[in-house]
Amino acid sequence: MVKIACFVEKYNFMDPDETGALQNFKLAASSMGHNFSFMFKEQISEIPRYDAIFIRATTDPLNTSYVVSKTAYELGLRVVDDPKSIQICGNKVHLYRLFEKYNIPHIPTMFLNKDEFHHKRIMNIFKTFGIPVVIKAPYTSFSKYVEKASCETSFREVAEKFFRRSDVLVVQKFMPTPFDWRVGVLNDEVLYVCKYTMRKGRWKHGSKLRGKPRYVWGRTVSLRKDHSPLKLREIALKACEFIGRGLYGVDIKEINGEYVVVEVNDNPSIYAGFEDCRKKDVYEKIIAYLAD
């Protein structure tokens, strides 16, 4: 029997679909003869009591989840997500530079430093990518700090806001599609394949309604792995090779039959009735990896 701690925050239980997935992990572990317990930040001193740590709280190098990951890793526990994966996937500037280094097909990307934030540079970006462009702060999750700019004024407004979070920003070509592919990868194998659709009139899977504080999301359409394009799966696996062998969600756009990686996410979303819709063994496979 392996003792697995699942690190969560209270917000993980606010969505019934996420709560359902967390309970499915617990049921899967129990059916496989393992112990699965939820761990909150007040209990992280208990990490040495466990054999593996599974992080479901939002990961970020500045969050408690990273402390949990780093501690568990240094103690020799199997941990998902491991600290290296959090560091790479959590910094989009680092991630896209690695895409360039390893020849991963990805959305055309430039980097903008504070010291080159001027009219000539902005005009050069528009000339290269066209209008609009997408601006990202390096540390993003759930579509936050990702905005469009269609003129120099809006570009400056977005960039000035994001420069409060980082000295370097990511600027990308705007490539609208009706959906993004999401390929779940675990230990160098495809775990699931979905389409994250865009809501009508929107260009991101998640967006805020005017005057509303909460995000609303497009539909998640789950496919059988063997019914998804082979090239799509190959690119997803290639995009994860230089990061690690853990659990990742690879976002990919399909443009005229070609595939370009949007990003690789550690700590990918897994909601009951969505990512697990076509492959109910998602939970057992993750538990088996933690228990190995």
N, C-alpha and C positions, 0 to 999 in steps of 0.2 A: 504493500500500500504506500502510495506517495501522498504527502501532505502538500496541497496546493493552496496558496493564499491569493485571492483575487482582490487587488487594490482598487478601491472605488471611492468616489465622493458621493455626497447626498444627491447631487443633481443627476447621477447615473440612474436613479430610480424615479425620476420625474416623468419619463416617457414610458408608457406601458409596453411598447414594442422592445425597447432596450431592456426593461425589467424582465420581459419574457425571455430574451436571449440570455441574460445573466442566470436566470433560473434553469434554462436549458443546459448551460455549462455545468451547473451544479448537479443536475440530474444525470448528465452524461458521465461526469466523474464518479458519481456514486455507483452507476451501473457497471463501471469498469473497475470498481473496487478501490477507488481513491477517495481521499478526504478533500473537500473543497470548501473553504471558508472565505467569507468576505472580510476584508481588512480596510479600516479607515485610518486616516492620518494619525489619530490618537494612539494607534496600535502598532506603529512601524517599528517600535523597539522589539516587537515579537518576531521580526523577520527571521532571525536565526533558528526559530523553532520549525521552519518549513523547509521543504525540499525544492519548491519551485514557486515563482511569483508570476502572476498573470495580471498585467496592468490594463484596466479598462477606463480609468480616469484620464482626462485629456493630458497628453504628454507635452512637455516643453522643458528645455534645460533650466528654466527658472522656477518650475513647479515642483511641488512635493513629490510628484510621480517620478521625477528624475532622481531625486534623492533615494527613493525606494529602489529604482532600477540599478543605480550605481552601487548601493549597499548590497543588494542581492547578488549582483554580478561579482563583486569583490569577495563575497563569501562563498563563491563557487556554485551558487544555485542556478538552475535553468530559469531564465527570466525573459518574458515577452511583455514589453519591448526592452531589448538590451540598450545600454547607454549609447553605444556607437550609432545604432539606428536612430535613436532620438536626436542625437547631435546632427546627423546628416540630413534626415528628413525634416527636422525642425528649422533648418536654415536654408531657405530657397536659393540664396546666392551660392552657397556651397554646393547644393544639389545640382543646379544648372551648370556650374563649372565642371562638375564630374560628368554630367551628360556629354559635355563638349569633349572632355578628355577621353572618354570611352566610346565615343561615336554613337551615342544613343540618339535616334531620331526624336527631336523635340521641337516645340514651338519656337520660332525665331525669337531670340532673346538678347537684350542688351542690359548692361548694368550702369546705373547712374549714381555717381558720388556727389556729395554736397558741394565739393569744390568745382564741379563742372555743371552746376545747376544754373544755366544761363540761356538766354534767347537762342544763340547759335546752336547749342547742343540740342535743345528742344526741337528746333526746326530740322535739324539733321535726323533726329529720331522719326519725326513725321514723314520726312522725305524717304527714309528707308522702309518704314513699316506701313505708311499710309495712315489714314485717320478713320476711326479712332484707334487708340492704343490701350493696352491694359497695363496698369501699374500695380505692383504688389510690394507690400512690406515683406521682408525676409521671413518673419515669424507669423504664419497665418494658419488658421484652421477653420473648418466649416464656412468657407467662403468669406470670412472676415478679412479686412484690409486688402481687398482685391477690388479695384474700381477702374472704370473706363474714363478716358479723357479724349475729348473731341476737338479741343482747341488749346492754345497756349494758356489761356486763363484757367480753364478747368484742370489742365496738366499741373500748373503751379499750385492750385488749391489742394489737389490730391497729394502731390509730392511734398509740399510743406507739412501737411498733416502726418504723412508717413515718415518723414525725416525726424519726427519726434521720437520714433521707435527705433530708427537705425540710420547709420551714416551712409548706407548703400541701399539702393532700391533696385527691383527687377522691373524692366519694361519689356513688354512682349507684343508681338503682332496680334491684332484682334482676329480670331478665327472662329466665328460663330457656327455652332452646329446644333441640331435639334436634341442631341444627347451626347454625353461623354460615356465611353466605356469605362467600367470599373472592373479590374481583374484582381481578385484576391489571390495572394501568393503566400505559401507557407513552406519553408524548408526547400526552396527551389522547385516547388510543384504548384500548379494552378489549383486553387482551392474552390473558387467560384467565379462566375462571370455575370455581370449585370450591365444594364443600361441605366444611367442616371439622366433622366429627361429634364429638359428645361421647361418651366412653366410658360404659358402663352405670353408673348411679349417680353420675356426675360432672356438673359444670356448666360445666367449662372443657375446651377442646380438649386442653390439656396439663395433667397433674397428676402429683404424686408418689404412689407407693404407700407405705403406712405402713412406716416403717423403711428405706426405700430412698432412695438419694441422687439417682438419675436420674429424669428426667421420662419419662412414657409418654404416648402421643398417641392420639387417636381416628383414625378412618379419614379419608382424603382422597378425596373422590369428584369426579372431573373431569367437566365438562359441555362440550358444544359451545357456543360463545358464542351462536349464533343459537337455541339451545334454552333459553336462560336468559331470565328475564323482562326485558322492555325497561325497565320502570321501575327495576328493580334496577341495570341498567347505567347508566341516566341519573343516578341518585343517586350512584353510585360516581364517575362523571366529574365531577359537580358538587362532590363533596367534595374533589377534587384540584385544582380550578381555582385556589384561592387559595394553594396550596402551591407549585406549579411544574409543569414539563412533563417530569419525570423518571419513574423507575420506582417505583410504589407498590403496596401491597397493602391494599385497603379491606375491612375487616371489617364486615359488615352483618347485623342480625337481622331476620327476617321474623316479624311479630306480627300475626295476623289479617288477612293480606293486605297489610299496610303494612310499609314498610322503614325501619329506623332505623340510623344509622351507629354502630358501636361505636368504631372508631378508624381512622385512616389510618396505615399503617406505611411508612416508607422501608425500603430493604433487605429487601424481602419474600422469604420462603423460596421457593426453586425447587429441587426435588428431582427427579431422574430417575425417571420412572414415576408422578409425582404431578401437579404443576401443569402439566407438559408433556404429559400423557397424551392429550389431545384435539387439541392444536395443537403439532406438532413444530417449527413455525417460530418458536416462542418465542425460541430461541437466535439465529436469524438476524436477527429483528427487533431484538433488543437490540444485537447487534453492529452492525447497520446504523445504529442511532441513535448509537452511540458513534463510528462512523466518518464520520458526516455532517459 
